[in-house]
């Protein structure tokens, strides 16, 4: 798959596509939790993606030599295994709106880690874009009728924050150390390195197989939802996301998390919820934030 990311229209269309697909992830996880535990969902998701992408592992296996193996392994841990488990675990105790707003902190962690750990510098407009995007996401969710409740905050709300910081580590790892590696190689090999661990845990230490053997239609329906999440929402979208990181910037790519709440509202409207003028204003603020980030997407490494 070849996408011309030199065209800003293509960049925006790609960002919107990713947000649209990932905006449905909370619904799919919720459906999966009907029959499976968070541990089973996260490990099956990673194992399924690793299996789907296994043909590409053979082609790019040479990249795993030497110290680069550990970069792929860390990308697999921070980009998939850890956050997938944390988000679905959190959803067992907090509502999806709170989880969504905490997920929107990813670009903030991306920027902070890029500056503090990876020694990069950003222009003021990019920082302003991060702030605007977060304000827009917070406002959009806060003014969602009958959805936002600070009383629902618990220790489980910390889990999406850790997951968001994990994504921040991942996008910086890819941008700094795997910039010269093909996006499909990054995607397939990072999932391969953690997919083995996920598979051993799934089939050896959970009741996943027993549930499939003795479960009814509801169990296989839940499995179908998680499989869709794995193949479309993960295998395909992570590949496109890695291309976006490679061809634009880690900060711009991670700003997709600001747009996910917009599509969460979209799904809500389809389900009969209202979308008011205040929400439209905050949605516009999100797009403004992404625009500011994209207008200054070139960054340099400090000396």
N, C-alpha and C positions, 0 to 999 in steps of 0.2 A: 504494500500500500504506500503510495507516494502522495504527500500533501504539500502544496506550495505555501509554506508558512511566511513567505516574504510578503504576501498579501494580507493586509490587516483585516480585511473582510473575512478571509479564511480563518484567521486567528479567532475572531469573534464567533464565527459560526461553530468552530470546533469547541470553544469554551461553552457556548450555549448547549451544544449537543451533549457534552459531558455532564453539565449541570442537570440537564433534563433526565438523563439516564440515572445518574447518581441521586437525583431527587426522589426517585422511587425506592431507594435502597431501604429506607426505614419501614416502608410498607411490606416489602419482601421479607425483611428480617422478622417483622411482627408475625407474618404468616408462618414463617419457619419455626418460631418459638412455640407454636401450638403443639408441635410434636417432638421437637428436639431441644436440647439444652444449648446455652450459648457456646459452650466448649465444642459441642458436636457441629454446630453451624459454622463456627469459625474455622475449625480444622477441615471440615468437608469442603468448604469454600476454597481454601488454599490448595488442598489436595486435588480437587476437581480442576482448578485452573492449571496446576502443574501437569496434570494428565493431558489436558487439551493442548497445551503448548509443548508437550514432550518431543514432537517431531523436530521442533526448532532447536532443542537442546543438543541434539546430535550434530547439527550444523555448526552451532556456535560453542561447542564444548571447550574448544581451545582457549577461550577467554578465561576459563576458570583456573588457569595455571598461576602459581605463585601467590603473591599477596592480593591479587585482584579477587581471588575466591572470597576473601573475607569482606570485600566491599560489596560483592553480590549478596553474600549471606546477610550482612547488615541491612542492605536495601530490602531484602526479603522480610527480615524481622520488623524493621521500622515502617516499611511501606505496606505490609499486608498482615502478617501473622499477629503481631501485637495489637494494632489498631482495630482489626476486624473483631478480635475477641473483646476488646474493651468497649466498643460501640454496642455490640449486641448484648453484652453483659449489663451495660448501663440501662439499656432499654427495658430490662426486666423490672426496674425500680423507678425510673424517671420517665416523664412523657417525652414524646418525640420533638416537641417544640423546644424544650430546654436543651435536649441533646443537639438539635440543629444549630442553636445559637452558639453552643460551645464548640461545635465543629467549625464554625466560622472564624475561630481564632487561629486557624492554620497559617494564613499569611503573616500574622503577627509573629508567630514562632519562626516561620521561615526567614523573616527579616532579622529578628533578634539573633538567631543562630548564625545567619550569614555574616552578621557584623561581629559578634562576640567570638565565635568559634572559627569560622572560615575566613575571617579578616577581609570581608568585602565592604565596599562603600556604596551608598545609595543616594540619589538626589532627593532633595526635600519633597518634591512632588510625589515620589513613590511612597514616602512615609505618610504624606497627607492622604494618598489614595488608600493605604492600609486602614487609616483611621476612619475615613469616610465609609469604606466598605463595611467595617465592623459596626459603625453606628447605624448604617442602613439595615444590616441584618438584624441587629438588636431591636430596632424600632419596628421592623416588619413583623417579627415574631411577637413582640410585646403587645402590639395592637391587633393581634389575631384574636378575635372574640372567643371567649370561653376556653382559651388554650394555654395562656401564659399564667403561671401561678408560682410565685417565689416560694410559697410554702411547700412546693414539691421538691425543693432543693434538699439533697442529702449527700452523704459521702459518695454515693454512686455518681453524682454529678462531676466528681473529680476525674472519673474514668475517661469521659470524652475529651477533657482538657489534656490528659496524658496522651491520648490518641492523636489529638491535633498536634501536639509537640512532636510526636513520633513521625507524623507526616512531614513536619518541618525539617526534621533530620534527614528523612529520605530524599526529599527533593534537592536538598543541598548536596547530599552525597552523590546523587546522579549528576548534578550540574558540575561539581568540582572534579570528580574522579572517574566518571564514565561518559564524559562528553564526547569522546572519540569512538564510543561503542554504539553499534546500531540499536535503535529503540527496541526492536524485537528480541535482540540478544539480551538486553537489559531486562526486559519483561520475562522472558522464558527462563533465563538462568537464575534470576532472583527468586522466582517461584519454585524452581527446581531445588534450590539449596534448602528451602524451608518446607517444601512439599513432602519430602521424605519424612521429616519429623512429624508433620501434620498427619500423614498417612499412618505412621506407626502408632501415634496416639489415638487416632480415630478408630482404627480397627482392633487395637490391642488393649485399650484402656477405657473405652466407653461402651455404652449399650446400643451403639448405632446399628450394628448388624442385627442384633436381636430385635430392635424396633422394626427394621425393614422386613425381617422374617415373619413377625407376628402382627405387624401393624395393618390397619385397614386402609380404606380410600383416603382418609384424612391425612394419614402419615405420608402417603405417596404424593398427595397434593402439596404438603409442606415441603417435601423433597424437591418437587418441581419448581416451587418458588425460589428455593435456595439455589437450585441449579441454574435458573435464569439469572439470578444475581451473580453467580460465579462466572458463567460463560459470557454473558452480555455486559453486565455491570462491572466485571472485573477483568477477565482475559482481554476482551476487545477494548474496553475503555482505558485500562491501565497502559496498554500498548500505545494508544493515541495520546494519552497523558504524557508518557515518556517522550514521545516525539515532540510534544508541545514544550516540555522542559528543555529539550535539546536545542530546538530552533528558536525559542524566545528567551524566557528567563524563568528561574525558579519561582520568583515572586509573582510574575504574571500568571504562570500555570497554577500556582496554589490559590490564586484569587477565585478559582472556580467554586471554592467553598462558600463564597459570598453569594453566589447565584443559586446555590442549591435551595435555600429557603424560598426563593421566588417560585421555583417549581413545586415546592412542597405546598405552597398556596394554590398553585395551579391544580394539583391533585385534589386539594380540598374543595375547590370550586366545582370540579367534576363530581365530587361527592355531595354537593348541595350546600357547601359553605359560601359565605359572602366575601366579597373582595371590595373593600371600601376605598375612598379617596386617600385617606391617610396612609394606607398600605401602599397605594400606588406611588405616593411621594417617596416613601422609604425605599421602594423598589428602584426608583429613579436614582436615589442616592447611591445605592449599590452599584448601578451601572456607571455612575460618575466616578466612583472609587476605582473600579476596574479600568476605566478610561485613563485616569491619572497614572495608575501603575503602568499601563501599556505605553503611555506617552514618553516614559523615561525608562524603558525596559533594558537599556544597555547599562551595565555596571562594570566596575573595574576592581581588580584586587589591589588592596592597599599595600604599600611597600613596608 
